[in-house]
Amino acid sequence: MTSVERVAVVGTGLIGTSIALATARTGATVTGWDADASVAARAATLGGFEVTDQIDDALAGAQLIVVATPMKVAGDVLTEL
């Protein structure tokens, strides 16, 4: 089995941040992004994973992308991926 080393989390609210923190504890490099800068800033204060303000930076090199956005914006976010 191949392990995932780089993970992008799109959406750093409660669920996305929880996933990012748990994934980082496995040793993976995790980068998060959120459309709402204040939500991303709050996630960044928790440490354990990197947060970026550019979605392309979060996705660069990711072997796994986790989309953890509200359903009402998920379609818009997925079109950017």
Secondary structure as GFF3:
##gff-version 3
##sequence-region A 1 81
A	DSSP	beta_strand	6	10	.	.	.	ID=ss1
A	DSSP	alpha_helix	14	25	.	.	.	ID=ss2
A	DSSP	beta_strand	29	33	.	.	.	ID=ss3
A	DSSP	alpha_helix	37	45	.	.	.	ID=ss4
A	DSSP	beta_strand	50	52	.	.	.	ID=ss5
A	DSSP	alpha_helix	55	59	.	.	.	ID=ss6
A	DSSP	beta_strand	64	67	.	.	.	ID=ss7
A	DSSP	alpha_helix	71	80	.	.	.	ID=ss8
###
